[in-house]
Amino acid sequence: MFTKMKRLLIGRPLKSNESSGQKLSKFKALAVLSSDALSSVAYGPEQILIVLMAAGSTALWFSLPIGIGVLILLIALVLSYQQIIYAYPQGGGAYMVAKENLGTNFGLTAGGALLVDYILTVAVSVSAGTDAITSAFPALHTHSVTVAVIIVMIITILNLRGLTDSATLLSYPVYFFVLMMLIVIGGGLFALMTGQSAPIHEPAAVGTPVMGIGLFLILRAFSSGCSALTGVEAISNAIPSFKEPAPKNAARTLLMMGGILAVLLLGIVGLAYLYGVHPSGDQTVLSQLASHLFGRNILYYIIQVSTALILILAANTGYSAFPLLAFNLAKDKYMPRPFKVKGDRLGYSNGIITLGALSILLLIIFKGRTESLIPLYAVGVFIPFSLSQTGMIVHWMKRRPSGWIGKLVINLTGALICYMILVIFFLTKFPQIWPVLIFVPIVVFMFHKIHEHYVLVAEQLRVDTRQPVPVIHASDNIIVVPVAGITKVVEQSLTYARSLSDNVIAVFVGDSPEAIQKMDDTWNAWNPGVRLVTIHSPYRSIVNPLDKFISTVKYKAEKRGATVTVVFPQFYTKKWWQSLLHNQSGVLIKASLIRHKDIVIATVPFHFKK
């Protein structure tokens, strides 16, 4: 029943050699990886106006130079991340740049901040989208948390179906939103030029003196407007998801995203100024512009629907980038190994499910009202922004390739602006963002503890292949030993198996011909005196191929009255929580073999001392 439901929801399993079909084209990648950045058009300009309104409506003309300042930072970030894409084509973005150029702790800080930020991206985006839904259907307001949780579950399932399926479905609302914004901007400019529409409020002329406004307020408005830049880094984290040539396609997609975001951002900021839009507590800036230009007709409601959809789908950027960043951290042994495992649909399912579960937890804890998390969400992304810019400065100074001075200037400019924004955030919004000073160090500490555990495990499992495996005479019954590599646990299990019988078979299940060949070569070099049987599993399953092999061995053994014993190498961690950091494939294999009659299952325990 569970298997049928799983197949219905996420589809049939894909073979490993079908991975190329799960790569993203530029068109699909732009929609999937840019939804967070593009959705900020719906609230970024409004955040600028809200801050400026504290000095009166006359101060709203400052939104124009502030918008240009945000555009300059956007250009610096796009050019910088384009360079990061070519310099680090394996993905990882700010984490890889900071780790390689600034040191491990800076890299882990960038990676940890981004992971937290992606969780907040999902929670904040879904919460904002839920608010739009409950505003249209007030009867759902008391069930807003339930609605938000259902939305997260739907997006999680879509992403579990694989990149191609989710991208195909989710790209339409993203491009639909872009089209609606272009209609608003184009329609607004045309109406002004032809005199068909008058401003809502007469805007103050650019340069009009404003009493009570100071540099502090302008900088605060600028930092609020920079919330429109969240999600710019997602493409650099997800380079492996692109079709080949991946770096080139990723770089072009980043340029397209930057261009679209620049046009929409400046268009909405400019239109809000020209029409004299004042921020309102009961109507967004976009809603005011649309209703003034088109009236409360069908087009207005279509624009509102497109805005609600893009706010919800902004969460998908987190689903695209979080699993790949978690994979890179797991590959470096700073996150649990299960994050390296691909699921049935060739996506990193454990990362997708973890992101969905943590986002749901956050929504439940904050009861679907995540407004207080938005400043934390913004500052969380500017930490990796700043570290990646600094890392690229070091990168250019070390390598000094042709034209490096111009690239250095771009990164230096971006770094200075990012650090300035961080300072402004901490000066103006410290009561809301102080948790980042606790969360990020805790996450980095967890990374180090996980890495320390894996280092100790490797130290205790390492085998000296130059030493022969002890040979003990035994009976002739068949002993099958599943192995995943050459470790102390395997060596101990083979020694035990050979004490039971002279007929010992080691079995290795590999998900690719390369993995099998590597195991064959390593095994032959070690030469433990035990025959190795390798099985290719195109669907990456270990349980089913091993179960079939053991069933075949059992059938042959029964013909000559022999018994089959399966000896499982099993290590036990010193602390209970450390076991969560390892795959539990042995448990699944045992559960599968229990239904077989006349198969002896033995476990050879190996206890870690550290």
Sequence and secondary structure as in RCSB ss.txt:
>XXXX:A:sequence
MFTKMKRLLIGRPLKSNESSGQKLSKFKALAVLSSDALSSVAYGPEQILIVLMAAGSTALWFSLPIGIGVLILLI
ALVLSYQQIIYAYPQGGGAYMVAKENLGTNFGLTAGGALLVDYILTVAVSVSAGTDAITSAFPALHTHSVTVAVI
IVMIITILNLRGLTDSATLLSYPVYFFVLMMLIVIGGGLFALMTGQSAPIHEPAAVGTPVMGIGLFLILRAFSSG
CSALTGVEAISNAIPSFKEPAPKNAARTLLMMGGILAVLLLGIVGLAYLYGVHPSGDQTVLSQLASHLFGRNILY
YIIQVSTALILILAANTGYSAFPLLAFNLAKDKYMPRPFKVKGDRLGYSNGIITLGALSILLLIIFKGRTESLIP
LYAVGVFIPFSLSQTGMIVHWMKRRPSGWIGKLVINLTGALICYMILVIFFLTKFPQIWPVLIFVPIVVFMFHKI
HEHYVLVAEQLRVDTRQPVPVIHASDNIIVVPVAGITKVVEQSLTYARSLSDNVIAVFVGDSPEAIQKMDDTWNA
WNPGVRLVTIHSPYRSIVNPLDKFISTVKYKAEKRGATVTVVFPQFYTKKWWQSLLHNQSGVLIKASLIRHKDIV
IATVPFHFKK
>XXXX:A:secstr
 HHHHHHHHH S   GGGGGGG B HHHHHHHHHHHHHHGGGTHHHHHHHHHGGG GGGGGGHHHHHHHHHHHHH
HHHHHHHHHHHH TT  HHHHHHHHHH HHHHHHHHHHHHHHHHHHHHHHHHHHHHHHHHHSGGGGGGHHHHHHH
HHHHHHHHHHT HHHHHHHHHHHHHHHHHHHHHHHHHHHHHHHHTS   SS    TT   TT  HHHHHHHHHHH
GGGGTTTTHHHH GGGB SSHHHHHHHHHHHHHHHHHHHHHHHHHHHHHTT    SSS HHHHHHHHHH SSHHH
HHHHHHHHHHHHHTHHHHHHHHHHHHHHHHHTTSS GGGG   TTSS HHHHHHHHHHHHHHHHHTTT  GGGHH
HHHHHHHHHHHHHHHHHHHHHHHH  TTHHHHHHHHHHHHHHHHHHHHHHHHHSHHHHTTHHHHHHHHHHHHHHH
HHHHHHHHHHH   TTS       EEEEEEEE SSS HHHHHHHHHHHHHEEEEEEEEEESSHHHHHHHHHHHHH
H  SSEEEEEE TT  SHHHHHHHHHHHHHHHHHTT  EEEEEEEEE SSGGGGGGS  HHHHHHHHHTTSTTEE
EEEEEEE   
